[in-house]
Amino acid sequence: MIIRMLFFDTSVLLKMFVKEDGSNNVMWLTSPDTKILNGLRFYINDQVCYEFKKKIHQFEKNGKISTKRAERFFKS
């Protein structure tokens, strides 16, 4: 069995949570069936997590996502 490791950058990670161009592709790629069938594993480094948090806060300020939705990302 071959395991493929994909490293997600901030823009890919955002597409999983905020509807943008390419979101459908990312959702397909990360779906359980696709992951299992293709032996996919995903990795996200600390810098991407930091950038993701900043971008989510920016989206909240700009009204692209609601405060309630933004807070969901940062609950412990």
N, C-alpha and C positions, 0 to 999 in steps of 0.2 A: 504494500500500500504506500502510495506517495502522499506525503503531507506537504501542502503548500502554505507558506506563511506570507500573509499580506500585512504590510505596515501601513496603517491609515494615518493620513495627515489631517489637519484640522478641517479642511474643506470637506473631506469625505465623511468625517465624523459628524459634522453639522448636517449633512444631507440625510442622516439617519433620524434626525429629530426635528428639522425644520424643512418644510417642503420647498425645494429649489430644483432648478434644472439638474437632472442626474439623480435625483432622489430615488426614482423608481429603479434605476440600475443598482444603486447601493442596497436598497431593500431586497432586491432579488438576490444579490450576491451574498447578503448576510442571512437569508432565509434558512431555516433548519434543513430543508431538503437539499438546497444548493450546497450548503456547507458540508453536509455528510457525503453527498454524492461525489463531491470533488476533493474531499479531504482538506478543507480549508481551515486555517487558524488565523486569527486576527490579533495584531499587536498595536498598541498605542503607547507612545512614550510620554514621559512627564511633561515635556514641553508642549505637546499637543493638548494634554489635559488643561494646562495653564491657558493656552490660547483659546481653547474651547470655552472655558469659563468667561474669559473676557468678551468673547464674541456673543455669548448668550446674554450677558449683561447689556451689551450694545444693542442687540435685537430687542431686548425688553424696553430700553430707553427709546428706541425708534418706533416702537409699537408693532414690530414684526411678530412678536409673540407676547402673550399676556404675562403679567407678573406672576400669576398663579402657576402657569406652565414653567416659567423660568425658575421659580422656587423649587419645583419638583426635582430639578437637576442637582440641587445643592443640599438636599436633606440628608442627614446622616443615616 
